[in-house]
Amino acid sequence: MNYKDPKIQIIAFVVMLFMAASYLWYSKVFSVYAEKITAKKVQYEKELADLHSVKQKAATLDDLQREFDNLTMKYKRVELLLPETKEDESFLSQIHAAAQVTNSTVLDMTPMGPQTGDFYITNSYSLQVESSYHGLGKFFAKVANFPFIVNISDLDLKSRTVNGGDDKDTEKDVIATFRMLTYNVKQDAAG
């Protein structure tokens, strides 16, 4: 190869110029943008992972929101049956009215004290009622139809024979001892 030939010198010069331009382009443009592209790829992967995490949390949040709404609806339905405050006068008058209508006699009624639940307060009473068998059933039916929730538990029945003078004129009376529970909304749960 003859380096003095002008064509070879021009080709050599163009090749060197091309290599210098390539080096300058690589060092000044490509490597700078390659670092930016790498940084953007890392940022993209991070944001993609964050987006996936947010989507999972959103799905969980939707499930939690549905569960919360269902529980709120159930609570509202129960809350309609629970008075906001303990209403002893109303309760006593309803017990008295139920006893009068069913020809029953309330022999004893003792408050047992309140017990606190999650969002309600349970008011417990010990009652002793004297009535006929049918009258006692009617009394419990009246109690079941109170405009609030009432539970009866620990029922103990004792039979008593009352003679009206003649053995044929014998009426069976029953004395029922039981626990009655009423409920009202806890004040901090009502707000």
N, CA, C and O of each residue as an XYZ file, in Angstrom:
764
protein
N       0.808     -1.161      0.000
C       0.000      0.000      0.000
C       0.867      1.247      0.000
O       1.847      1.368      0.736
N       0.484      2.109     -0.808
C       1.258      3.321     -0.984
C       0.550      4.457     -0.242
O      -0.538      4.885     -0.627
N       1.209      4.948      0.862
C       0.564      5.974      1.682
C       0.706      7.352      1.064
O       0.125      8.316      1.563
N       1.470      7.459     -0.017
C       1.655      8.746     -0.667
C       0.605      8.968     -1.745
O       0.503     10.051     -2.320
N      -0.171      7.927     -2.007
C      -1.215      8.049     -3.018
C      -2.327      8.938     -2.430
O      -2.789      8.693     -1.316
N      -2.762      9.987     -3.193
C      -3.753     10.921     -2.665
C      -5.104     10.232     -2.362
O      -5.806     10.644     -1.439
N      -5.461      9.212     -3.112
C      -6.736      8.534     -2.857
C      -6.688      7.802     -1.509
O      -7.650      7.850     -0.743
N      -5.605      7.147     -1.230
C      -5.467      6.416      0.023
C      -5.405      7.413      1.182
O      -5.969      7.167      2.248
N      -4.724      8.529      0.970
C      -4.664      9.539      2.022
C      -6.061     10.088      2.318
O      -6.409     10.306      3.478
N      -6.871     10.314      1.256
C      -8.237     10.834      1.449
C      -9.077      9.779      2.188
O      -9.825     10.106      3.110
N      -8.944      8.519      1.774
C      -9.697      7.442      2.431
C      -9.260      7.328      3.882
O     -10.106      7.176      4.763
N      -7.951      7.397      4.158
C      -7.432      7.308      5.514
C      -7.941      8.495      6.348
O      -8.309      8.338      7.512
N      -7.954      9.676      5.730
C      -8.420     10.864      6.421
C      -9.925     10.740      6.743
O     -10.359     11.077      7.844
N     -10.695     10.261      5.782
C     -12.143     10.100      5.990
C     -12.388      9.051      7.079
O     -13.257      9.244      7.930
N     -11.642      7.952      7.067
C     -11.793      6.911      8.084
C     -11.434      7.480      9.454
O     -12.155      7.239     10.422
N     -10.331      8.232      9.556
C      -9.931      8.830     10.836
C     -10.963      9.865     11.303
O     -11.293      9.945     12.486
N     -11.457     10.646     10.356
C     -12.468     11.632     10.682
C     -13.752     10.928     11.173
O     -14.388     11.362     12.134
N     -14.103      9.854     10.497
C     -15.275      9.072     10.897
C     -15.079      8.474     12.289
O     -16.001      8.495     13.104
N     -13.887      7.941     12.571
C     -13.591      7.363     13.874
C     -13.592      8.435     14.966
O     -14.077      8.203     16.073
N     -13.040      9.616     14.642
C     -13.034     10.705     15.633
C     -14.465     11.176     15.900
O     -14.848     11.423     17.044
N     -15.247     11.297     14.824
C     -16.648     11.718     14.995
C     -17.426     10.663     15.779
O     -18.256     10.995     16.625
N     -17.153      9.391     15.491
C     -17.819      8.307     16.218
C     -17.430      8.338     17.694
O     -18.284      8.168     18.564
N     -16.157      8.553     17.975
C     -15.707      8.614     19.362
C     -16.352      9.797     20.086
O     -16.837      9.658     21.209
N     -16.352     10.964     19.430
C     -16.966     12.140     20.050
C     -18.474     11.904     20.266
O     -19.022     12.233     21.318
N     -19.117     11.336     19.261
C     -20.564     11.065     19.387
C     -20.819     10.068     20.523
O     -21.741     10.247     21.319
N     -20.003      9.028     20.588
C     -20.175      8.014     21.626
C     -19.942      8.604     23.014
O     -20.727      8.372     23.933
N     -18.850      9.374     23.163
C     -18.500      9.889     24.486
C     -19.369     11.067     24.912
O     -19.683     11.187     26.096
N     -19.765     11.932     23.998
C     -20.513     13.137     24.361
C     -22.027     12.947     24.274
O     -22.761     13.577     25.035
N     -22.511     12.101     23.372
C     -23.954     11.993     23.168
C     -24.480     10.635     23.650
O     -25.348     10.570     24.521
N     -23.948      9.558     23.077
C     -24.505      8.233     23.337
C     -24.383      7.824     24.802
O     -25.356      7.351     25.389
N     -23.206      7.997     25.401
C     -23.021      7.550     26.784
C     -23.874      8.369     27.753
O     -24.376      7.829     28.739
N     -24.044      9.664     27.485
C     -24.886     10.504     28.345
C     -26.338     10.032     28.265
O     -27.014      9.861     29.279
N     -26.794      9.826     27.032
C     -28.180      9.380     26.861
C     -28.369      7.927     27.302
O     -29.457      7.556     27.741
N     -27.338      7.112     27.192
C     -27.430      5.727     27.659
C     -27.613      5.689     29.176
O     -28.385      4.880     29.691
N     -26.898      6.570     29.894
C     -27.064      6.653     31.342
C     -28.478      7.134     31.696
O     -29.099      6.632     32.633
N     -28.970      8.108     30.934
C     -30.333      8.601     31.172
C     -31.358      7.511     30.873
O     -32.338      7.356     31.602
N     -31.129      6.762     29.805
C     -32.050      5.674     29.447
C     -32.036      4.604     30.538
O     -33.088      4.092     30.920
N     -30.852      4.268     31.036
C     -30.747      3.277     32.112
C     -31.463      3.778     33.369
O     -32.183      3.023     34.024
N     -31.262      5.042     33.695
C     -31.931      5.624     34.867
C     -33.445      5.622     34.666
O     -34.191      5.332     35.601
N     -33.902      5.943     33.462
C     -35.345      5.942     33.167
C     -35.915      4.524     33.236
O     -37.041      4.327     33.692
N     -35.132      3.533     32.782
C     -35.586      2.144     32.867
C     -35.743      1.717     34.317
O     -36.721      1.063     34.678
N     -34.774      2.089     35.147
C     -34.851      1.761     36.572
C     -36.064      2.446     37.198
O     -36.801      1.824     37.963
N     -36.274      3.726     36.876
C     -37.424      4.461     37.392
C     -38.727      3.837     36.888
O     -39.690      3.737     37.648
N     -38.775      3.419     35.627
C     -39.957      2.783     35.049
C     -40.277      1.478     35.780
O     -41.436      1.214     36.100
N     -39.254      0.665     36.042
C     -39.469     -0.596     36.747
C     -39.991     -0.344     38.172
O     -40.873     -1.050     38.659
N     -39.425      0.675     38.820
C     -39.862      1.006     40.173
C     -41.318      1.479     40.164
O     -42.114      1.040     40.994
N     -41.666      2.351     39.249
C     -43.033      2.849     39.167
C     -44.003      1.741     38.772
O     -45.146      1.728     39.229
N     -43.561      0.815     37.929
C     -44.395     -0.327     37.564
C     -44.662     -1.205     38.792
O     -45.782     -1.677     38.991
N     -43.635     -1.418     39.606
C     -43.810     -2.191     40.838
C     -44.743     -1.457     41.807
O     -45.594     -2.078     42.444
N     -44.579     -0.124     41.915
C     -45.465      0.664     42.770
C     -46.906      0.604     42.273
O     -47.836      0.501     43.073
N     -47.093      0.669     40.964
C     -48.428      0.587     40.380
C     -49.072     -0.765     40.684
O     -50.255     -0.835     41.017
N     -48.297     -1.825     40.568
C     -48.805     -3.159     40.878
C     -49.207     -3.241     42.355
O     -50.249     -3.804     42.693
N     -48.376     -2.678     43.219
C     -48.674     -2.672     44.653
C     -49.948     -1.878     44.936
O     -50.781     -2.305     45.735
N     -50.101     -0.738     44.290
C     -51.296      0.091     44.487
C     -52.537     -0.635     43.979
O     -53.594     -0.561     44.606
N     -52.425     -1.340     42.846
C     -53.569     -2.096     42.317
C     -53.991     -3.187     43.300
O     -55.182     -3.415     43.512
N     -53.001     -3.862     43.901
C     -53.329     -4.893     44.885
C     -54.003     -4.282     46.109
O     -54.975     -4.828     46.633
N     -53.478     -3.145     46.559
C     -54.080     -2.479     47.709
C     -55.475     -1.973     47.364
O     -56.374     -2.022     48.204
N     -55.668     -1.489     46.146
C     -56.988     -1.012     45.730
C     -57.991     -2.154     45.714
O     -59.140     -1.973     46.119
N     -57.578     -3.320     45.256
C     -58.478     -4.476     45.260
C     -58.836     -4.851     46.697
O     -59.993     -5.150     46.993
N     -57.858     -4.836     47.575
C     -58.101     -5.125     48.980
C     -58.979     -4.040     49.598
O     -59.873     -4.339     50.390
N     -58.727     -2.795     49.241
C     -59.524     -1.692     49.752
C     -60.976     -1.831     49.315
O     -61.885     -1.588     50.108
N     -61.207     -2.218     48.065
C     -62.572     -2.421     47.585
C     -63.266     -3.521     48.396
O     -64.424     -3.377     48.788
N     -62.548     -4.619     48.644
C     -63.118     -5.703     49.451
C     -63.418     -5.220     50.870
O     -64.477     -5.516     51.423
N     -62.481     -4.480     51.449
C     -62.685     -3.952     52.794
C     -63.845     -2.961     52.825
O     -64.620     -2.939     53.781
N     -63.964     -2.143     51.785
C     -65.066     -1.181     51.716
C     -66.406     -1.902     51.629
O     -67.368     -1.503     52.285
N     -66.476     -2.976     50.812
C     -67.709     -3.757     50.712
C     -68.052     -4.406     52.053
O     -69.206     -4.399     52.481
N     -67.028     -4.968     52.708
C     -67.257     -5.593     54.010
C     -67.722     -4.557     55.031
O     -68.634     -4.818     55.816
N     -67.091     -3.383     55.018
C     -67.483     -2.304     55.921
C     -68.923     -1.877     55.653
O     -69.694     -1.679     56.591
N     -69.292     -1.733     54.377
C     -70.665     -1.340     54.032
C     -71.671     -2.389     54.495
O     -72.732     -2.045     55.015
N     -71.338     -3.682     54.306
C     -72.233     -4.747     54.763
C     -72.404     -4.720     56.278
O     -73.519     -4.839     56.787
N     -71.288     -4.562     56.999
C     -71.361     -4.509     58.452
C     -72.110     -3.265     58.933
O     -72.827     -3.319     59.932
N     -71.945     -2.158     58.233
C     -72.661     -0.941     58.588
C     -74.163     -1.124     58.398
O     -74.956     -0.688     59.232
N     -74.556     -1.777     57.287
C     -75.976     -2.045     57.058
C     -76.546     -2.946     58.151
O     -77.641     -2.697     58.656
N     -75.797     -4.001     58.519
C     -76.249     -4.893     59.585
C     -76.372     -4.131     60.900
O     -77.338     -4.308     61.643
N     -75.383     -3.279     61.180
C     -75.412     -2.488     62.412
C     -76.624     -1.560     62.421
O     -77.294     -1.426     63.446
N     -76.910     -0.920     61.288
C     -78.054      0.000     61.214
C     -79.363     -0.750     61.449
O     -80.258     -0.236     62.119
N     -79.481     -1.974     60.895
C     -80.697     -2.770     61.113
C     -80.858     -3.119     62.589
O     -81.961     -3.038     63.130
N     -79.766     -3.505     63.238
C     -79.829     -3.851     64.660
C     -80.066     -2.591     65.485
O     -80.800     -2.621     66.473
N     -79.452     -1.496     65.086
C     -79.574     -0.257     65.843
C     -81.024      0.233     65.877
O     -81.433      0.882     66.840
N     -81.809     -0.074     64.830
C     -83.214      0.310     64.828
C     -83.981     -0.374     65.960
O     -84.962      0.169     66.468
N     -83.531     -1.565     66.352
C     -84.197     -2.305     67.424
C     -83.625     -1.991     68.799
O     -84.177     -2.415     69.815
N     -82.526     -1.253     68.834
C     -81.900     -0.922     70.114
C     -82.192      0.524     70.473
O     -81.878      1.425     69.696
N     -82.793      0.766     71.648
C     -82.966      2.156     72.065
C     -81.604      2.798     72.316
O     -80.633      2.115     72.644
N     -81.547      4.111     72.157
C     -80.265      4.794     72.354
C     -79.910      4.934     73.828
O     -78.734      5.000     74.188
N     -80.928      4.979     74.672
C     -80.674      5.068     76.108
C     -81.513      4.010     76.822
O     -82.501      3.514     76.280
N     -81.116      3.684     78.010
C     -81.861      2.723     78.827
C     -83.149      3.409     79.286
O     -83.114      4.451     79.940
N     -84.272      2.809     78.934
C     -85.568      3.410     79.260
C     -86.301      2.501     80.245
O     -87.147      1.695     79.857
N     -85.964      2.648     81.508
C     -86.550      1.799     82.555
C     -88.054      2.017     82.681
O     -88.805      1.055     82.846
N     -88.506      3.281     82.606
C     -89.929      3.566     82.791
C     -90.751      2.888     81.697
O     -91.774      2.265     81.984
N     -90.314      3.004     80.467
C     -91.022      2.387     79.341
C     -91.009      0.869     79.473
O     -92.021      0.209     79.234
N     -89.867      0.324     79.850
C     -89.751     -1.122     80.021
C     -90.693     -1.620     81.122
O     -91.401     -2.611     80.944
N     -90.692     -0.924     82.252
C     -91.553     -1.331     83.367
C     -93.033     -1.227     82.999
O     -93.825     -2.102     83.348
N     -93.401     -0.159     82.297
C     -94.812     -0.018     81.915
C     -95.209     -1.093     80.904
O     -96.347     -1.561     80.928
N     -94.303     -1.492     80.023
C     -94.614     -2.553     79.064
C     -94.747     -3.905     79.778
O     -95.632     -4.692     79.442
N     -93.892     -4.177     80.744
C     -93.996     -5.415     81.528
C     -95.332     -5.424     82.288
O     -96.036     -6.434     82.314
N     -95.663     -4.298     82.895
C     -96.907     -4.192     83.663
C     -98.121     -4.401     82.744
O     -99.057     -5.114     83.105
N     -98.101     -3.785     81.569
C     -99.215     -3.926     80.618
C     -99.335     -5.379     80.147
O    -100.441     -5.910     80.051
N     -98.197     -6.023     79.853
C     -98.227     -7.430     79.413
C     -98.779     -8.315     80.519
O     -99.524     -9.255     80.240
N     -98.431     -8.036     81.761
C     -98.931     -8.833     82.890
C    -100.432     -8.626     83.064
O    -101.154     -9.590     83.313
N    -100.915     -7.397     82.941
C    -102.341     -7.122     83.101
C    -103.169     -7.803     82.012
O    -104.199     -8.414     82.299
N    -102.715     -7.694     80.756
C    -103.458     -8.260     79.634
C    -103.544     -9.775     79.733
O    -104.540    -10.359     79.307
N    -102.534    -10.419     80.281
C    -102.480    -11.890     80.331
C    -102.893    -12.460     81.683
O    -102.717    -13.654     81.926
N    -103.441    -11.622     82.568
C    -103.840    -12.037     83.913
C    -102.685    -12.700     84.664
O    -102.864    -13.711     85.343
N    -101.517    -12.117     84.528
C    -100.322    -12.598     85.212
C     -99.967    -11.608     86.311
O    -100.398    -10.455     86.298
N     -99.177    -12.083     87.255
C     -98.733    -11.221     88.336
C     -97.218    -11.273     88.402
O     -96.622    -12.347     88.492
N     -96.601    -10.095     88.356
C     -95.147    -10.027     88.518
C     -94.876     -9.991     90.017
O     -95.150     -8.996     90.688
N     -94.334    -11.091     90.527
C     -94.057    -11.198     91.957
C     -92.768    -10.490     92.353
O     -92.678     -9.889     93.423
N     -91.775    -10.570     91.477
C     -90.474     -9.975     91.803
C     -89.771     -9.570     90.515
O     -89.789    -10.297     89.522
N     -89.161     -8.410     90.552
C     -88.346     -7.943     89.421
C     -87.137     -7.249     90.001
O     -87.251     -6.212     90.655
N     -85.961     -7.838     89.754
C     -84.722     -7.314     90.316
C     -83.748     -6.992     89.191
O     -83.393     -7.877     88.412
N     -83.304     -5.723     89.091
C     -82.275     -5.404     88.096
C     -80.958     -6.069     88.479
O     -80.543     -6.016     89.637
N     -80.299     -6.699     87.496
C     -79.045     -7.410     87.754
C     -77.830     -6.574     87.352
O     -76.696     -6.988     87.595
N     -78.040     -5.431     86.754
C     -76.930     -4.562     86.358
C     -76.575     -4.724     84.893
O     -76.812     -5.773     84.295
N     -76.004     -3.675     84.323
C     -75.652     -3.710     82.897
C     -74.315     -4.405     82.640
O     -73.430     -4.437     83.495
N     -74.203     -4.963     81.428
C     -72.938     -5.536     80.946
C     -72.649     -4.899     79.595
O     -73.542     -4.787     78.755
N     -71.410     -4.484     79.383
C     -71.045     -3.794     78.158
C     -70.578     -4.776     77.102
O     -69.764     -5.658     77.376
N     -71.107     -4.617     75.870
C     -70.681     -5.418     74.725
C     -69.885     -4.553     73.767
O     -69.394     -3.491     74.149
N     -69.751     -5.000     72.520
C     -68.972     -4.258     71.525
C     -69.566     -2.879     71.250
O     -68.874     -1.868     71.365
N     -70.842     -2.840     70.889
C     -71.477     -1.569     70.587
C     -72.833     -1.432     71.275
O     -73.640     -0.574     70.916
N     -73.068     -2.269     72.247
C     -74.347     -2.242     72.948
C     -74.131     -2.526     74.435
O     -73.069     -2.991     74.848
N     -75.143     -2.240     75.213
C     -75.140     -2.526     76.649
C     -76.286     -3.485     76.916
O     -77.410     -3.248     76.474
N     -76.015     -4.562     77.632
C     -77.033     -5.542     77.994
C     -77.514     -5.240     79.404
O     -76.722     -5.193     80.345
N     -78.834     -5.032     79.544
C     -79.445     -4.779     80.841
C     -80.149     -6.056     81.275
O     -81.028     -6.553     80.570
N     -79.771     -6.583     82.420
C     -80.273     -7.874     82.874
C     -81.222     -7.677     84.063
O     -80.954     -6.886     84.967
N     -82.341     -8.423     84.038
C     -83.327     -8.375     85.114
C     -83.686     -9.800     85.511
O     -83.738    -10.693     84.665
N     -83.930    -10.007     86.784
C     -84.436    -11.283     87.268
C     -85.918    -11.080     87.576
O     -86.281    -10.188     88.343
N     -86.785    -11.922     86.967
C     -88.226    -11.770     87.147
C     -88.838    -13.047     87.687
O     -88.357    -14.151     87.432
N     -89.915    -12.864     88.442
C     -90.709    -13.993     88.910
C     -92.159    -13.619     88.618
O     -92.678    -12.617     89.110
N     -92.802    -14.470     87.790
C     -94.163    -14.193     87.338
C     -95.046    -15.364     87.719
O     -94.664    -16.525     87.569
N     -96.245    -15.041     88.220
C     -97.226    -16.069     88.538
C     -98.379    -15.936     87.554
O     -98.893    -14.843     87.318
N     -98.776    -17.081     86.982
C     -99.842    -17.065     85.988
C    -100.312    -18.483     85.741
O     -99.772    -19.437     86.300
N    -101.326    -18.612     84.897
C    -101.712    -19.949     84.435
C    -100.741    -20.330     83.318
O     -99.979    -19.490     82.840
N    -100.770    -21.600     82.905
C     -99.871    -22.017     81.820
C    -100.136    -21.207     80.556
O     -99.205    -20.711     79.922
N    -101.400    -21.076     80.198
C    -101.742    -20.323     78.990
C    -101.443    -18.837     79.159
O    -100.982    -18.177     78.228
N    -101.708    -18.325     80.345
C    -101.412    -16.921     80.613
C     -99.920    -16.634     80.511
O     -99.512    -15.585     80.012
N     -99.099    -17.588     80.996
C     -97.650    -17.402     80.901
C     -97.203    -17.401     79.441
O     -96.344    -16.609     79.053
N     -97.784    -18.284     78.635
C     -97.466    -18.291     77.210
C     -97.857    -16.987     76.543
O     -97.119    -16.467     75.706
N     -99.019    -16.454     76.912
C     -99.460    -15.160     76.357
C     -98.541    -14.039     76.831
O     -98.235    -13.117     76.076
N     -98.099    -14.124     78.098
C     -97.180    -13.119     78.632
C     -95.881    -13.110     77.820
O     -95.399    -12.047     77.428
N     -95.316    -14.303     77.567
C     -94.085    -14.382     76.771
C     -94.319    -13.882     75.341
O     -93.431    -13.275     74.744
N     -95.503    -14.136     74.797
C     -95.822    -13.633     73.453
C     -95.860    -12.106     73.451
O     -95.365    -11.478     72.516
N     -96.438    -11.510     74.482
C     -96.465    -10.040     74.579
C     -95.044     -9.481     74.711
O     -94.696     -8.475     74.093
N     -94.238    -10.153     75.528
C     -92.843     -9.712     75.698
C     -92.096     -9.815     74.371
O     -91.302     -8.935     74.038
N     -92.341    -10.872     73.620
C     -91.659    -11.050     72.325
C     -92.040     -9.959     71.334
O     -91.288     -9.675     70.401
N     -93.204     -9.345     71.530
C     -93.659     -8.300     70.612
C     -93.358     -6.889     71.106
O     -93.900     -5.920     70.574
N     -92.509     -6.764     72.104
C     -92.075     -5.429     72.525
C     -91.372     -4.755     71.342
O     -90.833     -5.445     70.477
N     -91.368     -3.418     71.292
C     -90.740     -2.730     70.153
C     -89.209     -2.687     70.223
O     -88.578     -1.932     69.483
N     -88.623     -3.473     71.089
C     -87.163     -3.559     71.206
C     -86.812     -5.008     71.484
O     -87.684     -5.826     71.777
N     -85.523     -5.319     71.389
C     -85.071     -6.703     71.558
C     -85.110     -7.093     73.030
O     -84.592     -6.381     73.890
N     -85.738     -8.242     73.304
C     -85.801     -8.802     74.654
C     -85.482    -10.285     74.540
O     -86.056    -10.982     73.704
N     -84.582    -10.763     75.364
C     -84.261    -12.192     75.426
C     -84.626    -12.716     76.803
O     -84.436    -12.044     77.817
N     -85.155    -13.932     76.814
C     -85.496    -14.587     78.073
C     -84.623    -15.826     78.191
O     -84.494    -16.599     77.242
N     -84.024    -16.009     79.364
C     -83.162    -17.176     79.571
C     -83.327    -17.668     81.006
O     -83.987    -17.034     81.830
N     -82.712    -18.811     81.279
C     -82.696    -19.407     82.617
C     -84.120    -19.570     83.183
O     -84.376    -19.244     84.342
N     -85.029    -20.074     82.353
C     -86.422    -20.238     82.757
C     -86.554    -21.418     83.717
O     -86.079    -22.520     83.443
N     -87.206    -21.161     84.841
C     -87.469    -22.199     85.835
C     -88.956    -22.140     86.164
O     -89.442    -21.117     86.645
N     -89.686    -23.233     85.908
C     -91.123    -23.286     86.154
C     -91.412    -24.137     87.384
O     -90.842    -25.214     87.561
N     -92.307    -23.635     88.227
C     -92.761    -24.386     89.389
C     -94.278    -24.370     89.355
O     -94.907    -23.324     89.196
N     -94.838    -25.534     89.505
C     -96.282    -25.667     89.485
C     -96.824    -25.532     90.898
O     -96.187    -25.943     91.868
N     -98.021    -24.944     90.995
C     -98.634    -24.756     92.294
C    -100.124    -25.047     92.128
O    -100.754    -24.509     91.217
N    -100.683    -25.862     92.965
C    -102.097    -26.198     92.904
C    -102.854    -25.308     93.869
O    -102.506    -25.197     95.044
N    -103.893    -24.680     93.353
C    -104.719    -23.817     94.186
C    -106.101    -24.456     94.266
O    -106.733    -24.680     93.234
N    -106.584    -24.756     95.479
C    -107.908    -25.358     95.660
C    -108.935    -24.262     95.873
O    -108.764    -23.356     96.688
N    -109.974    -24.378     95.130
C    -111.055    -23.416     95.280
C    -112.123    -23.940     96.210
O    -113.257    -23.465     96.148
N    -111.822    -24.885     97.062
C    -112.787    -25.433     97.991
C    -113.248    -26.811     97.566
O    -113.414    -27.686     98.415
N    -113.457    -27.030     96.288
C    -113.899    -28.325     95.779
C    -112.760    -28.926     94.967
O    -112.074    -28.193     94.254
N    -112.537    -30.226     95.050
C    -111.444    -30.868     94.323
C    -111.618    -30.754     92.807
O    -110.628    -30.745     92.075
N    -112.868    -30.667     92.324
C    -113.106    -30.544     90.889
C    -112.775    -29.143     90.403
O    -112.478    -28.954     89.223
N    -112.822    -28.168     91.283
C    -112.564    -26.772     90.913
C    -111.103    -26.417     91.229
O    -110.821    -25.434     91.915
N    -110.188    -27.240     90.713
C    -108.769    -27.028     90.966
C    -108.132    -26.368     89.744
O    -108.273    -26.856     88.623
N    -107.443    -25.276     89.965
C    -106.773    -24.568     88.872
C    -105.266    -24.694     89.081
O    -104.760    -24.512     90.188
N    -104.559    -25.011     87.994
C    -103.089    -25.116     88.086
C    -102.497    -23.743     87.817
O    -102.770    -23.147     86.774
N    -101.729    -23.254     88.697
C    -100.964    -22.033     88.481
C     -99.505    -22.411     88.344
O     -99.069    -23.466     88.804
N     -98.762    -21.528     87.703
C     -97.334    -21.765     87.520
C     -96.591    -20.515     87.971
O     -97.033    -19.391     87.736
N     -95.481    -20.729     88.606
C     -94.599    -19.618     88.970
C     -93.343    -19.779     88.127
O     -92.631    -20.778     88.224
N     -93.089    -18.781     87.303
C     -91.930    -18.804     86.399
C     -90.881    -17.831     86.912
O     -91.174    -16.664     87.174
N     -89.674    -18.318     87.048
C     -88.530    -17.480     87.410
C     -87.585    -17.510     86.218
O     -87.224    -18.582     85.731
N     -87.190    -16.344     85.756
C     -86.344    -16.266     84.560
C     -85.551    -14.979     84.554
O     -85.789    -14.057     85.334
N     -84.599    -14.958     83.641
C     -83.772    -13.772     83.410
C     -84.240    -13.110     82.131
O     -84.460    -13.789     81.127
N     -84.394    -11.810     82.150
C     -84.795    -11.068     80.958
C     -83.692    -10.078     80.618
O     -83.215     -9.346     81.485
N     -83.287    -10.059     79.343
C     -82.219     -9.172     78.889
C     -82.788     -8.167     77.892
O     -83.487     -8.542     76.951
N     -82.486     -6.901     78.105
C     -82.802     -5.856     77.132
C     -81.479     -5.207     76.721
O     -80.459     -5.371     77.389
N     -81.515     -4.483     75.633
C     -80.283     -3.920     75.080
C     -80.498     -2.456     74.730
O     -81.602     -2.043     74.375
N     -79.436     -1.687     74.833
C     -79.436     -0.328     74.294
C     -78.053     -0.016     73.741
O     -77.063     -0.659     74.089
N     -78.013      0.990     72.869
C     -76.781      1.347     72.160
C     -75.819      1.996     73.138
O     -76.207      2.814     73.972
N     -74.554      1.614     73.018
C     -73.490      2.226     73.807
C     -73.349      3.683     73.359
O     -73.397      3.951     72.159
N     -73.180      4.607     74.263
C     -73.160      6.019     73.887
C     -72.016      6.375     72.942
O     -72.206      7.182     72.032
N     -70.823      5.786     73.138
C     -69.716      6.094     72.221
C     -69.900      5.426     70.865
O     -69.283      5.862     69.893
N     -70.729      4.379     70.759
C     -70.996      3.716     69.468
C     -72.089      4.437     68.711
O     -72.155      4.331     67.486
N     -72.964      5.178     69.412
C     -74.084      5.857     68.756
C     -73.611      7.047     67.963
O     -74.294      7.441     67.018
N     -72.484      7.644     68.288
C     -72.034      8.867     67.623
C     -71.245      8.644     66.418
O     -70.814      9.602     65.777
